[in-house]
Amino acid sequence: MSTIAIVGATGAVGQEMLECLDQRNFHFEKLVLLASARSAGKTIQFQGKELIIEELTKDSFQGIDIALFSAGGGISREFAPIAAAAGAVVIDNSSAFRMDADVPLIVPEINGELAKSTPRNIIANPNCTTIVSLMALAPLHRAFGLKAVIASSYQAVSGSGAQGIIELDEQAHAYAKGEPITPRIYSKQIFSNAIPLIGNVTENGYTDEEMKLTKEGAKILGMDSLKASITCVRVPVMRSHSVTMTAQFERPASVDAARAAIEAFDGVQVMDDPQNGVFPSPLDVTNGDDCMVGRIRPSLVLENALDLWVVGDQVRKGAALNAVQIAELLV
Amino acid sequence: MSTIAIVGATGAVGQEMLECLDQRNFHFEKLVLLASARSAGKTIQFQGKELIIEELTKDSFQGIDIALFSAGGGISREFAPIAAAAGAVVIDNSSAFRMDADVPLIVPEINGELAKSTPRNIIANPNCTTIVSLMALAPLHRAFGLKAVIASSYQAVSGSGAQGIIELDEQAHAYAKGEPITPRIYSKQIFSNAIPLIGNVTENGYTDEEMKLTKEGAKILGMDSLKASITCVRVPVMRSHSVTMTAQFERPASVDAARAAIEAFDGVQVMDDPQNGVFPSPLDVTNGDDCMVGRIRPSLVLENALDLWVVGDQVRKGAALNAVQIAELLV
């Protein structure tokens, strides 16, 4: 029986972590909810009890076994080492430590065995689009040997946190009332639009968000490097990400063998009979645990390659659920 | 001075054709508006005059010089040959004749010279996603020699006609009122969702909509064949299509040379300074004539290849404007 802390308990992911702990009957002795001074003192109902949110300080982690962080990179960089030094294993949802060599980057179904060795007491939770993409790619990599990926994302506003959801909600209401729409957190209107720029542009013209598939993808799959290009696009969808991929393999990959490989993998399902209208959409996976894959067909361009479409709940498998699954590996 | 007929004058594209004729000061002697018996007798205001919609019959085309068709493939298959036999040049927005060898398939900026020879008196207007994609690809093909394209689309509901726009509008209103959302023309909810299936599935697993880029693309670019894979996805955007592409070329293609080639081409603009927040979104091109290209960067996967993003108004350059531009080549 462990003592658990959630840092960023009032955020969209923090709230979903509570949901996941509850739904999965995660056994713990004590649950400590931490947030900024602004939220401290507020209460959250959880399993019939009223939990009071405490202010995050450097003394918050005494006696904590597992600390789930989801309060942004700055908070993680400052407080994760403090929590780790106090003896907690940190599961960090930010990008702060993901590429550090001595920090395992874990998707439990893919490389959960790495949770056994945490030299710095920190485990990183991968980027949400990377997790969703890899839930389709990992079984195919094992079956056929992944060579390269060309992808495009359809990312939900939940990826920007609660503020993203509020922004799309407000803009949909403004549209329905015939009122003018003014973007706040996004640089352009997101309702009835698509924004092909997520994150900061790096030297090669790709954004840091786009480079996560390349860098985190290679680390999670245990490859020295991964040839991957993605264009990350924000779309007016509340909370599930979709990704189109052309995945090229070392060995021939038939559609049937690909479906079988995905079906046999935990945490991902095949939903692929388009002639009968069967394909997954973001709403089909919203509030669900599993990612879903459809539209699997041979690439018309690359050899030994498949085109496909994968969807996953961004808040859940893309963040909170994956973190809670990592916590389950520790107890 | 010509006599013009519009078949499908009450549809979303028919209405936009009227807009384009007006805005571009298209000179004509007489304008005949044709539609189904259901719409016959209704009036449309145009350039200060009241035009009465006439019922489309086999006798509608006497004395017509140019007939713009946008009433679906069935109407085109039945009435385009009748109009052509009556002496009109048909510009057909449906897919009925696009791949016929003796029917030119025209994007005026790319292959407008083909309008000079119309053996069957029929010219086909290409698929909307194909037009938008090719407005970026054609200048790059001329500069570097196109070899292959891997693409994903973000297609607006206007591509389903007026009913698509009504469906997203109704669902946005229902969402704002907290009412249940029931899909009508789409198989799943489109508000806050993405639907990765447009058109009918063909033998190779791609839809007929997806194969249009491959087939129509090759014909318009004058290539024997085009290696192209696209996943076509409907997104909750009102009326502009976006496409991500990885385009591979015969010869090295630098980002600067690509930008210069696109800038020098009519009908398409570069909007590409993402570090300063400059990139095109669907709303940026809505109600505009030009397509816009951004996020141009070297592919991280394929050699001599660029990743990019192109947007274009589906109703306008994707349909009505392109048809009116073809008409301009005929007078």
Interface residues (C-beta under 8 A of the other chain):
Chain A: A148 V149 I150 S152 Y154 L168 A172 H173 Y175 A176 K177 S187 K188 Q189 F191 S192 N193 A194 I195 P196 L197 V201 N204 G205 Y206 T207 T214 K227 A228 S229 T231 V233 V235 P236 V237 M238 S242 T244 T246 V255 P274 Q275 G277 F279 P280 S281 P282 L283 D284 G294 R295 I296 R297 P298 S299 L300 V301 L302 D307 W309
Chain B: A148 V149 I150 S152 Y154 L168 A172 H173 Y175 A176 K177 S187 K188 Q189 F191 S192 N193 A194 I195 P196 L197 V201 N204 G205 Y206 T207 T214 K227 A228 S229 T231 V233 V235 P236 V237 M238 S242 T244 T246 V255 P274 Q275 G277 F279 P280 S281 P282 L283 D284 G294 R295 I296 R297 P298 S299 L300 V301 L302 D307 W309
